[in-house]
């Protein structure tokens, strides 16, 4: 653009610098004093000035467009960072070792602290307490699988668990009999949860779970849809 402007100035300059010499004083410049009047006098100067104006217009347009695109890109990047930060998913099981062992029975309902972590994206599940603390509000998918083994025929089989939110039972499973040696159950729900909600699985008093490296007892949750 600078080259075009220079070309225009070089072309218009002769018309703007013609002075009459009459003694020590200089006469006034000629009639060509603006780009508009140049169009009436010199076609080439007129076209050149039009080109400069169009170039300036395009430069302004592209600069404005680029600024708007940069702003939109910043918004997209911020949204992406927010989405990355809001990813929440965990899946855990009762025990990590190969030895088959049981958890319970206890005299009171007891929160199950699952010790083997498959994934804990967002670090929302606390292995020490067995509690999942909701960090982002939205709709969550939750699932609990429970398994117990009576040990020998005739013994009482008791697999009883409940999924709780803030200490309130949402769903439960129960198996208490002497008819078979082992049994399992599953809880699967979708819940709308708020930030700060405490989700856990409790073992009902008098019941027990058994597990080994096959991971029969699991607790899983992930964020389906975050609130806007």
C-alpha positions in Angstrom: 0.0 0.0 0.0 2.9 2.4 0.7 4.2 1.8 -2.8 0.8 2.8 -4.2 0.6 5.9 -2.1 4.1 6.9 -3.1 3.2 6.4 -6.8 0.2 8.6 -6.3 2.3 11.3 -4.6 4.9 11.2 -7.4 2.2 11.5 -10.0 0.2 14.3 -8.3 3.3 16.2 -7.1 4.1 18.0 -10.4 0.6 19.4 -10.5 0.8 20.6 -6.9 4.3 22.2 -7.1 4.0 24.5 -10.2 4.9 28.0 -9.0 5.3 31.2 -11.0 8.5 33.1 -10.4 8.0 36.9 -10.1 10.8 38.3 -8.1 11.5 36.9 -4.7 7.8 35.9 -4.1 6.1 32.7 -5.1 2.7 32.6 -6.7 -0.1 30.5 -5.2 -0.4 26.8 -6.1 -2.4 25.6 -9.0 -6.0 24.5 -8.9 -5.3 20.8 -8.2 -5.5 20.9 -4.4 -7.4 17.7 -3.5 -7.9 14.1 -4.7 -11.5 15.1 -5.6 -10.4 17.9 -7.9 -7.6 15.7 -9.3 -10.3 13.6 -10.9 -11.5 16.6 -12.8 -8.0 17.4 -14.1 -6.0 14.2 -14.3 -7.7 10.8 -14.9 -4.6 8.9 -13.8 -4.4 10.7 -10.5 -8.1 10.1 -9.9 -7.7 6.3 -10.5 -4.7 6.2 -8.3 -6.4 7.9 -5.4 -9.4 5.6 -5.8 -7.0 2.7 -5.5 -5.5 4.1 -2.3 -9.0 4.6 -0.8 -10.0 1.1 -1.7 -6.8 -0.3 -0.3 -7.4 1.5 2.9 -11.0 0.3 3.1 -9.9 -3.3 2.6 -7.1 -3.0 5.2 -9.6 -1.7 7.7 -12.1 -4.5 6.8 -9.5 -7.2 7.2 -8.1 -5.7 10.4 -11.6 -5.6 11.9 -12.4 -9.2 10.7 -9.1 -10.5 12.1 -9.8 -8.8 15.5 -13.2 -10.4 15.6 -11.8 -13.8 14.7 -9.2 -13.5 17.4 -11.9 -12.7 20.0 -14.0 -15.7 18.9 -10.9 -17.9 19.1 -10.3 -16.7 22.6 -13.9 -17.6 23.5 -13.5 -21.1 22.0 -10.2 -21.7 23.8 -11.8 -20.6 27.1 -14.7 -23.0 26.5 -12.3 -25.8 25.7 -10.4 -25.2 28.9 -13.6 -25.2 30.9 -14.7 -28.4 29.3 -11.4 -30.0 30.1 -11.6 -28.9 33.7 -15.2 -30.2 34.0 -14.4 -33.8 32.9 -15.4 -36.0 35.8 -15.4 -39.8 35.8 -14.3 -42.5 38.2 -14.6 -46.3 38.5 -13.4 -48.2 41.6 -13.6 -51.7 43.0 -13.6 -53.1 46.5 -10.1 -54.7 46.8 -6.9 -54.8 44.9 -5.3 -58.1 46.1 -5.6 -61.6 44.7 -6.8 -63.1 48.0 -10.6 -63.6 48.2 -11.8 -61.8 51.3 -15.0 -60.2 52.6 -16.1 -56.8 53.8 -18.5 -56.9 56.8 -20.8 -57.7 58.4 -21.0 -54.7 60.7 -23.5 -53.6 63.4 -24.3 -50.4 61.6 -24.7 -49.2 58.1 -21.1 -48.5 56.8 -19.8 -46.5 53.9 -17.8 -48.7 51.6 -14.3 -47.3 50.9 -13.5 -48.9 47.5 -9.7 -49.4 47.4 -8.9 -50.2 43.8 -9.1 -47.3 41.3 -9.6 -48.0 37.6 -9.9 -44.3 36.8 -10.4 -41.1 38.8 -10.6 -38.3 36.3 -11.0 -35.0 38.1 -10.0 -36.6 41.5 -13.6 -36.3 42.7 -13.6 -39.7 44.4 -11.9 -40.0 47.8 -10.4 -43.4 48.3 -9.9 -42.8 52.1 -13.6 -42.0 52.7 -15.3 -43.8 49.8 -17.2 -40.6 49.0 -17.6 -39.0 45.6 -17.9 -35.2 45.9 -19.7 -33.5 43.0 -17.5 -30.8 41.6 -19.7 -29.7 38.6 -23.5 -29.6 38.6 -25.3 -31.6 36.0 -26.7 -35.1 35.1 -24.5 -38.0 36.2 -24.6 -41.7 35.4 -24.0 -43.9 38.5 -23.6 -47.7 38.8 -23.0 -50.1 41.7 -22.3 -53.8 41.4 -22.4 -56.0 44.5 -21.3 -59.5 45.1 -21.2 -61.8 48.1 -20.3 -65.5 48.8 -21.8 -67.4 51.8 -18.6 -69.4 52.0 -20.4 -72.8 52.3 -23.9 -74.2 51.7 -26.3 -73.4 54.4 -24.6 -70.2 55.6 -26.6 -67.0 55.4 -26.0 -65.1 52.2 -26.3 -61.3 52.7 -25.5 -58.9 49.9 -27.2 -55.6 50.8 -26.1 -52.1 49.6 -27.6 -48.7 49.0 -26.6 -45.8 46.8 -26.9 -42.5 48.8 -26.7 -38.8 48.1 -26.0 -36.6 51.1 -26.9 -39.5 53.4 -30.3 -40.1 51.7 -31.0 -43.5 50.0 -31.5 -43.2 46.2 -31.6 -46.8 45.3 -30.8 -50.1 47.0 -30.2 -53.8 46.5 -30.8 -56.7 48.8 -30.2 -60.5 48.9 -30.6 -62.3 52.2 -31.2 -66.1 52.1 -29.8 -69.6 52.7 -30.9 -71.0 49.3 -27.7 -70.4 47.4 -24.0 -69.9 48.1 -23.4 -66.7 46.1 -25.3 -63.9 44.5 -24.9 -60.4 43.0 -26.9 -57.3 42.3 -26.7 -54.1 40.3 -27.8 -50.5 40.8 -27.8 -48.2 37.7 -29.3 -44.7 37.8 -29.0 -41.2 36.2 -29.2 -38.3 38.7 -29.1 -34.6 38.5 -26.6 -33.5 41.1 -25.4 -30.2 42.5 -21.9 -29.1 43.2 -20.9 -30.2 46.7 -23.3 -33.2 46.8 -21.8 -36.2 48.6 -22.4 -39.6 46.9 -21.5 -42.9 48.5 -22.4 -46.6 48.7 -23.3 -48.0 52.1 -23.2 -51.6 53.3 -26.4 -52.4 55.2 -25.8 -53.6 58.7 -25.6 -57.4 59.0 -24.6 -57.8 55.3 -21.3 -58.4 53.7 -19.5 -58.3 50.3 -16.7 -60.5 49.0 -14.1 -59.7 46.4 -10.7 -60.4 44.9 -8.7 -59.3 41.8 -11.7 -60.2 39.6 -13.4 -57.0 41.0 -16.9 -58.2 41.6 -17.9 -55.1 43.6 -17.6 -51.8 41.7 -18.8 -48.2 42.0 -18.7 -45.9 39.0 -19.9 -42.5 37.9 -19.4 -40.0 35.2 -20.8 -36.6 34.1 -23.3 -36.9 31.2 -24.4 -33.3 30.8 -22.9 -30.4 32.7 -25.3 -27.5 33.6 -24.8 -24.4 31.5 
